[in-house]
Amino acid sequence: MILSESEKLKSFVELRTKYIDMLDQGMLTKLKFNEQNQKLFKELDLKPFSKIDSFEKALFNYNYYNTKAKISLSQSNKFKELKKLKKYKREENFKINYYNEKDKATKYLVENENDTDIEAYYIDLHSKNLSKTIYEIYFKNRHQVILHSKSEAIKDILIKKDVFFDEIRPSLIDKYVNNG
């Protein structure tokens, strides 16, 4: 049976939530979570949307590019250890491009959500190098929609919306952000 784009998006949101719940319950590791997402994109045969005009499309793009960036980060670290400079640089470029695309989706989500339904703040990380760099964006009225970014442009939007708190809090998904 061939699913329509809207049916595929609905399946994506349901399975994304299921995988996050499994991660929260310790049934998936961070690596397995990203692998499941990668598999999900292939199974649904959905590509990133060039025109984002809904919360679901933006969330799909966020997940797609975040997963791709995490995989490129892993690959670049592997190539760095193996001293394969060309491959390392290639994966670093992919990673940067994927994070830029992820931020476009994040920007859409932030700009199109009601201000009273968003809260953003820096998160407590084991990596002190990233302290007060990465912040969490919590969509209070959306189940399991908790995003992360380092983008100053998005942070400025959150500040203008008066939903960014300049404080460090534990992440709502601490097991994910502070493990491997």
Contacts in CASP RR format, 6 or more apart in sequence:
PFRMAT RR
TARGET T0000
AUTHOR 0000-0000-0000
METHOD contacts of the structure
MODEL  1
MILSESEKLKSFVELRTKYIDMLDQGMLTKLKFNEQNQKLFKELDLKPFS
KIDSFEKALFNYNYYNTKAKISLSQSNKFKELKKLKKYKREENFKINYYN
EKDKATKYLVENENDTDIEAYYIDLHSKNLSKTIYEIYFKNRHQVILHSK
SEAIKDILIKKDVFFDEIRPSLIDKYVNNG
3 11 0 8 1.000
3 44 0 8 1.000
5 46 0 8 1.000
8 44 0 8 1.000
8 45 0 8 1.000
8 46 0 8 1.000
9 46 0 8 1.000
9 54 0 8 1.000
9 56 0 8 1.000
9 57 0 8 1.000
9 60 0 8 1.000
10 56 0 8 1.000
11 44 0 8 1.000
12 40 0 8 1.000
12 44 0 8 1.000
12 46 0 8 1.000
12 56 0 8 1.000
12 60 0 8 1.000
12 63 0 8 1.000
13 56 0 8 1.000
13 59 0 8 1.000
15 40 0 8 1.000
16 37 0 8 1.000
16 40 0 8 1.000
16 59 0 8 1.000
16 63 0 8 1.000
16 144 0 8 1.000
17 143 0 8 1.000
17 144 0 8 1.000
19 28 0 8 1.000
19 33 0 8 1.000
19 36 0 8 1.000
19 37 0 8 1.000
19 40 0 8 1.000
20 33 0 8 1.000
20 144 0 8 1.000
20 173 0 8 1.000
21 144 0 8 1.000
22 28 0 8 1.000
22 33 0 8 1.000
23 30 0 8 1.000
23 33 0 8 1.000
23 173 0 8 1.000
23 175 0 8 1.000
23 176 0 8 1.000
24 173 0 8 1.000
24 175 0 8 1.000
26 175 0 8 1.000
28 36 0 8 1.000
29 179 0 8 1.000
30 176 0 8 1.000
30 179 0 8 1.000
30 180 0 8 1.000
31 180 0 8 1.000
33 176 0 8 1.000
34 67 0 8 1.000
34 70 0 8 1.000
34 71 0 8 1.000
37 63 0 8 1.000
37 67 0 8 1.000
38 67 0 8 1.000
38 71 0 8 1.000
41 64 0 8 1.000
41 67 0 8 1.000
46 60 0 8 1.000
46 64 0 8 1.000
48 60 0 8 1.000
48 61 0 8 1.000
48 64 0 8 1.000
48 65 0 8 1.000
48 101 0 8 1.000
49 57 0 8 1.000
49 60 0 8 1.000
49 61 0 8 1.000
52 58 0 8 1.000
52 61 0 8 1.000
52 104 0 8 1.000
52 105 0 8 1.000
52 108 0 8 1.000
55 109 0 8 1.000
55 112 0 8 1.000
55 113 0 8 1.000
55 142 0 8 1.000
58 105 0 8 1.000
58 106 0 8 1.000
58 108 0 8 1.000
58 109 0 8 1.000
58 112 0 8 1.000
59 105 0 8 1.000
59 109 0 8 1.000
59 145 0 8 1.000
61 101 0 8 1.000
61 102 0 8 1.000
61 104 0 8 1.000
61 105 0 8 1.000
62 102 0 8 1.000
62 105 0 8 1.000
62 106 0 8 1.000
62 109 0 8 1.000
62 147 0 8 1.000
65 98 0 8 1.000
65 99 0 8 1.000
65 101 0 8 1.000
65 102 0 8 1.000
65 105 0 8 1.000
66 98 0 8 1.000
66 102 0 8 1.000
68 94 0 8 1.000
68 98 0 8 1.000
69 94 0 8 1.000
69 95 0 8 1.000
69 98 0 8 1.000
69 99 0 8 1.000
69 102 0 8 1.000
72 91 0 8 1.000
72 92 0 8 1.000
72 94 0 8 1.000
72 95 0 8 1.000
72 98 0 8 1.000
73 91 0 8 1.000
73 95 0 8 1.000
75 87 0 8 1.000
75 91 0 8 1.000
76 88 0 8 1.000
76 91 0 8 1.000
76 92 0 8 1.000
76 95 0 8 1.000
79 85 0 8 1.000
79 87 0 8 1.000
79 88 0 8 1.000
79 91 0 8 1.000
80 88 0 8 1.000
99 150 0 8 1.000
102 149 0 8 1.000
103 149 0 8 1.000
103 151 0 8 1.000
103 153 0 8 1.000
103 154 0 8 1.000
106 137 0 8 1.000
106 147 0 8 1.000
106 149 0 8 1.000
106 151 0 8 1.000
106 154 0 8 1.000
107 151 0 8 1.000
107 153 0 8 1.000
107 154 0 8 1.000
107 157 0 8 1.000
109 137 0 8 1.000
109 139 0 8 1.000
109 145 0 8 1.000
109 147 0 8 1.000
110 118 0 8 1.000
110 137 0 8 1.000
110 154 0 8 1.000
110 157 0 8 1.000
110 158 0 8 1.000
110 161 0 8 1.000
111 157 0 8 1.000
113 139 0 8 1.000
114 141 0 8 1.000
115 161 0 8 1.000
115 162 0 8 1.000
115 163 0 8 1.000
117 139 0 8 1.000
117 140 0 8 1.000
117 141 0 8 1.000
117 142 0 8 1.000
118 137 0 8 1.000
118 138 0 8 1.000
118 139 0 8 1.000
118 140 0 8 1.000
118 158 0 8 1.000
118 161 0 8 1.000
118 163 0 8 1.000
119 137 0 8 1.000
119 138 0 8 1.000
119 140 0 8 1.000
119 163 0 8 1.000
119 165 0 8 1.000
120 135 0 8 1.000
120 136 0 8 1.000
120 137 0 8 1.000
120 138 0 8 1.000
120 155 0 8 1.000
120 158 0 8 1.000
120 163 0 8 1.000
120 164 0 8 1.000
120 165 0 8 1.000
121 135 0 8 1.000
121 136 0 8 1.000
121 164 0 8 1.000
121 165 0 8 1.000
121 166 0 8 1.000
121 167 0 8 1.000
121 168 0 8 1.000
121 169 0 8 1.000
122 131 0 8 1.000
122 132 0 8 1.000
122 133 0 8 1.000
122 134 0 8 1.000
122 135 0 8 1.000
122 136 0 8 1.000
122 166 0 8 1.000
122 167 0 8 1.000
122 168 0 8 1.000
122 169 0 8 1.000
123 134 0 8 1.000
123 135 0 8 1.000
123 136 0 8 1.000
123 148 0 8 1.000
123 168 0 8 1.000
123 169 0 8 1.000
123 170 0 8 1.000
123 171 0 8 1.000
123 174 0 8 1.000
123 177 0 8 1.000
124 131 0 8 1.000
124 168 0 8 1.000
124 169 0 8 1.000
124 170 0 8 1.000
124 171 0 8 1.000
124 174 0 8 1.000
125 131 0 8 1.000
125 134 0 8 1.000
125 171 0 8 1.000
125 177 0 8 1.000
125 178 0 8 1.000
126 178 0 8 1.000
131 168 0 8 1.000
132 168 0 8 1.000
133 150 0 8 1.000
134 148 0 8 1.000
134 149 0 8 1.000
134 150 0 8 1.000
134 177 0 8 1.000
135 148 0 8 1.000
135 149 0 8 1.000
135 150 0 8 1.000
135 155 0 8 1.000
135 158 0 8 1.000
135 164 0 8 1.000
136 146 0 8 1.000
136 147 0 8 1.000
136 148 0 8 1.000
136 169 0 8 1.000
136 171 0 8 1.000
136 172 0 8 1.000
137 146 0 8 1.000
137 147 0 8 1.000
137 148 0 8 1.000
137 149 0 8 1.000
137 154 0 8 1.000
137 158 0 8 1.000
138 145 0 8 1.000
138 146 0 8 1.000
138 172 0 8 1.000
139 145 0 8 1.000
139 146 0 8 1.000
139 147 0 8 1.000
146 171 0 8 1.000
146 172 0 8 1.000
146 173 0 8 1.000
148 171 0 8 1.000
148 177 0 8 1.000
149 155 0 8 1.000
155 164 0 8 1.000
158 164 0 8 1.000
171 177 0 8 1.000
171 178 0 8 1.000
END
